[in-house]
Amino acid sequence: MDEAPTPNEAQWRNWNEISGPKWVRAAAVMEGRLAPVNDLLLSEAAPRPGEQVLEIGCGAGATTLRLAAAVGATGGVLGVDISAPMLALAERSLGEAGAAQAKLLAADAQIHPFPAGAFALALSRFGVMFFADPIAAFRNIAAALAPGGRLVFAAWAGIEANPHWEIPYAIARRHLGPPKPRPPRSPGPLAFSDADYVRDILAAAGFEAITVTPVAVTLAGRGAAEEAELATLFGPSGALVEEKRPDDALRATLHEEMTAAFARFPTLPGGGLALPATVMMASARRR
Ligand SMILES: C[S@@+](CC[C@H](N)C(=O)[O-])C[C@H]1O[C@@H](n2cnc3c(N)ncnc32)[C@H](O)[C@@H]1O
């Protein structure tokens, strides 16, 4: 996609030009820390051999690989994403794994005309909080599911339930000032942190048996300095750094203070930091 043929143009730019390239550079680290969320999703969704699965915002393909293994050679996974750099990495990983049952599609999940009723399960790890019109997007996803088809996704709970974001964000904000005001629930990592709001969207989009539950998870962090580096690139603190563009000296100060703050997190048995986090696990069925 050379242009942004999408109602989500700002996110298309973000995931093609800013966050996507950053993610690709940090892919191994990002995958290590988010792997526990794949375990939660697969346990909740229980994909079965032979099923067809639609993965929304598949990114660099780490969840796609797990889904492909679960549905096996007789099933199929279609990973859809708007980010060319993320999809290029996913393509490589799927090729290396020989996961021919997984296919990738560069498209906006809010509007792409998926084959009607073709999927038993739609799943996403942190790929559904970026829609300009979430009800339209989930209607589109519902239409791709067979009647009774399952929807399972993970989104981030609020910043106050995610200290690995809250602490570096407080440091960044103290030095850089507050972000530009944005309408509440604007597309972004925290847009789905209110369970009632998510339930209302899913009900309006044609889902039933909806549950949205905060679940505690321990992310597998790296060392304090590496986590500080990540915090200047991703999440609320990364977005503030991107917006304010501090000079090198101020960046170094941010890094130093964030490193000291991360050093106070507990350590995992195998090394690296144990980062307590909370995700909103959502599940529903197409009516
Ligand atoms: C936080 S990343 C998560 C990537 C991947 N699911 C993972 O957990 O590693 C969000 C992903 O959603 C994708 N995305 C955002 N809006 C989208 C849309 N409207 N349609 C399809 N993908 C979208 C982004 O390009 C990005 O790859």
The ligand as a Gaussian input file, in Angstrom:
#p B3LYP/6-31G(d) Opt

LIG

0 1
 C        0.412000      -2.934000      19.151000
 S        0.642000      -3.628000      17.556000
 C        0.369000      -5.363000      17.907000
 C        0.923000      -6.246000      16.849000
 C        0.770000      -7.757000      17.133000
 N       -0.626000      -8.135000      17.235000
 C        1.510000      -8.155000      18.391000
 O        0.876000      -8.279000      19.445000
 O        2.740000      -8.316000      18.313000
 C       -0.881000      -3.161000      16.731000
 C       -0.995000      -3.686000      15.322000
 O       -2.310000      -3.378000      14.825000
 C       -2.190000      -2.978000      13.474000
 N       -3.372000      -2.178000      13.100000
 C       -3.736000      -0.965000      13.590000
 N       -4.880000      -0.552000      12.997000
 C       -5.255000      -1.523000      12.126000
 C       -6.347000      -1.661000      11.207000
 N       -7.278000      -0.706000      11.070000
 N       -6.418000      -2.795000      10.458000
 C       -5.452000      -3.763000      10.579000
 N       -4.401000      -3.668000      11.420000
 C       -4.295000      -2.565000      12.185000
 C       -0.882000      -2.193000      13.459000
 O       -0.356000      -2.025000      12.166000
 C       -0.006000      -3.048000      14.364000
 O        0.676000      -4.040000      13.659000

